[in-house]
């Protein structure tokens, strides 16, 4: 990943001011992956996008991420730290483990979410306002051995065999999830967009005829192929001991940091331009250390 300069970051920030959350996430992803054509980014799996954004966050603002969360049980404020580098590395495989510890708490567990949340949890991860009660219902999956499924790597087609069904399903990309979330029925829209083929006892059928059990197997296979799509924190409250579950939205977190940084930099530009008559490109070309030194000199005058 190329380290983006201040001018490029300010341009990305400016472009994102009038964008919705999904547009800002795409801008951040473009900043993180200048090596990938812009048209390919919406096709990449959500988990890959999340890993890229954690890597960008680490490069721009360091590894330590401070998070504040309200306990769902008693309302107490909980503050803890996360490691952006550790999270980026963990998204290369199954997310999990302890990444931080709230003051006085028992720790923060990060996981890929319940299997039954399936694709609906990933829809939420792209900041959709659409409501969905899940790609499939119920927390219990089929009994072990009830079917055969195999999941390929991110960006591939997964294949599910269940009770005479043979289904191929394309791993959803960020663009698929965003488009599905805008429809009246996100579950059906995502199924229609990503279903490659469905065969029942040798005969081709439509996706609308897929039973819930087969949809559940698809959700399991998608989660296995892209576990980083739904990064969920379970935080033990230091006051009451109850766990609070919350999704970690790195795109929103990183945008908030970028917005604060950009406004601080523009204030620096204003002060130095006023004091020395330098242009914005000249000021942005200074290292942060030299810029801060000149600002201190201005304050002493």
N, C-alpha and C positions, 0 to 999 in steps of 0.2 A: 504494500500500500504506500503510495506516494504521500509524503507529508505536505498537506495543503497549506499555502501561504495565507497571510492575513487578508490580502486583497481578495483571493478566491473565496475564503470563508465569508467575508462580508458580502460578496456578490450572491452567494448561496442564501445567506440570511435575508438579504433584501428581496430576493426572488420568492422566498417562502412566506413573507409577511402577509400576502394576500391569498395564500393557499390554505385549503382545509388540512386536517391532520394527515390524510393519506398523501396529499401532495408534498407536504413537508418531509414525510418519511421517505418519499422517493428522491427528493433533493438531497437529503442526507445520505441516502444510499449511493447516489451518483458521486457525491463527494468521497465516500468511502471506497468506491470501485471505479476509478477513472479508466481502468483497463478494460471495462466491459461496456459494450455499446448500450446506449440509454434504452433502446427498444427491447433489449434482452433482460433488463433488470426486473420488470414486472413478471417475467416468466420464472424467475428463480424462486425456489421454495422459501417459505417464511423463515424457517430455521436458519438458512444461509444468510438471509438478510439481517436477522437478529445478530448473528455472530459477527457479520461485517460491521454493524453499528457499535457493538461492544468494542471491537478492535479500534474503530475510529475514535470512540470516546477515550479509550486508553491513550491513543496517540495525541489527542488534543488536550485533554484535561487530567490525565493521570489515571491510575488504577483505582483509587479510592472513590467510591460512590456513597454519598450519605443519603439515606432513605428515611423518611418519616411516615409512620403509619398509625392509624387509630385502631385500637382494639375493638373488634366487632362485639365483644361480650360486655366490656365495662366502660369503653370509651376512652381509656387511658392512651396518652401519646407514647409511641414507641419510636426510638431512634436507633439506627444501627448502620453499619457500614457493609458494603458489598465490594468485591474485587472485580473490576471490569475485565482484567486479563484472565482471571480464573473462569469467569462466566463465558468469555469468548472461547476459551479452550474447551470448556465443558460442552458447549453446543456442537462440538465436533462429534459427540456421541451422546449417550443417554445423560440427560441433565440430572443432577442429584448431588447430595452431600451438603455439608454446612459451609456457608460462605461468609457468615458474619455473626455477630452476637449483639442483640440489643442490651443496653445497660441493665444488668441484673437479670437478664432473661436466659433462656435455655438454648437459644440459637435460632438460626434461620435455615429451614430446609427448603431447597429448591427442587422442583420436580417437573415432569412434563405433563402433569394433570391426570385426571382419571381417564381411562380409555374411553368410557362412555361419553365423555365430553366431545371427543372426536373432533370433527371438522368445525363444529360450531364454535369451539374455543379458539380456533385459528381465525375464524371470522372476526371475533372480538379483538384479536391481536392486530388487525389492520384498522382499528379505530372506527368500526362501523357502528352506526346508531341502530341498526336493525336488531330486532329482538328474535331470538330463536331458543327453543328448549332442547336443542341438541340435534346432531345429525342422526342419532339413534336414541331411543329411550331406554331408561333403566340402567342400573349400575352393573348388572350381571351379564357377562358375556357367555357365549356358547361353551358347553362342557369341553374339556380338553379332549382332542382327538375327533371333535365333531366335524371338522373340516380341515382343509389344508390351505395355507396362505403363505405367500412369499413376498417380501418387500425388497425392491431394488433400492439403489442409492437415490439421493435427492435428484429431482429432475427426470426420473425414469418412470416407467409404467409398472405399477404393481399388479400382481395377479392373485386373485382370491378364488379358491374352490370351496364350495359349501353346499352340501345336500343336493348334488346334481347340477349346481350352478357353476359356471366358469366365467369369471368376470375379470376384465382388464380395466384398470382405472389409472389415469394419469395423475401423478402427484401434483396437487394444486400449487400454483404459483401465487405470488402476492396479487397480481392482477385478477386472477380467477376469484380470489376471496373478496376483493373489493367490489367486483362486478356482481357477485352473488349477493353480497350484503345490500346492494341497492335494489334488489328485486323484492317482490312481495313475499316470496318464499325462498329464503336463502338456501335451505337444505336442498330443495328440488332444483334450484338454479345451478348450484355447485355440482350436483350429480349430473345434470344435463351437460354442463361445460366439460367435465373431466372424464366422463365415462367413455372409454374407448370401444368396448364391446361387452355384450352380455349374452351368454348362451345357456340355455336350460335343456338338458338332455339332448344336446346336439342341435337345437333349434335356436336361432337368434331371436332375442326379445328386447323390448325397450326398457330403459332404466326405470320407468314408472312402475314396472312390475316387480322390481327387486323387493324381496321380503325384508323385514326388519333385521332378521338374523344375518343376512348377507350384508346389509348396510353396516351392521356392527362389525363384521369382519373387515370390511373395507376401512372403517375408522381405525381399527387396531393396526392394520397394515400401514396406513398413512402415518399414524403416530410413530410406528417403529421406523419408518423410512425418514421421517423429519421430526425427531423428538424435540428439537429446539423451537418448534412453532408455538408452543404454549409453555412459557416459562412462568411457573407459579411459585410463590413464596408462602410458606407456612411458618408464621412467627409466633413463638410462645410469649404471651404477655407477662412481664415481670410483676404485675400487680395481682392479676387473678389466675394466671397460669393457663388460661384458655388460648388455643391457637387461632390465629386469624389468617385466612387464606386470601391472597391477592395476586393478581397478575402483574408482572413487571413489564411495563411498557417502555422499552429503551428508546424508541423513537421520540416519544413525548418528553422523556427525561432529558435526552440529549438536546432536543430543540430548546427546552427551557434554559439549559446551560449556554447554548450558543447565543440565544437572544440576550442574556445577561452580559456575556462576553462582548458581543457586538456593540451594545450600548456603551459599555465602559470604554471600548477602543475608540468609538466616535467622539466621546468626551475628551479622550486624550488627544485626538487629532485636532479638535477645536481649540484646546488650550495651547498646544504647541504651535499650531498655525497662527494663532493670535500673538503668541510671544515671539516667534522667530520668522514668521512669514513663509514657512515651508508649505509645500503642497501635500495633499493627502498621500499620493504615492511615495513621496520622500519620507513621510513620517511612518508609513506602514512598512517601509523597507528597513527601518531601524529594528534591532532586536528588542524584545520586551524589556530586557535589562537596561539597555541604553535609553529607551523611551522613558522608563521610570526615573532614570537618573536626571534626564532633562526636565521632567516634571517637578522633581524635587528642587532643581535649580530655580525653576520658575516660582515655586512657592517661597523661596528664600529672598526673592527680589523685592 
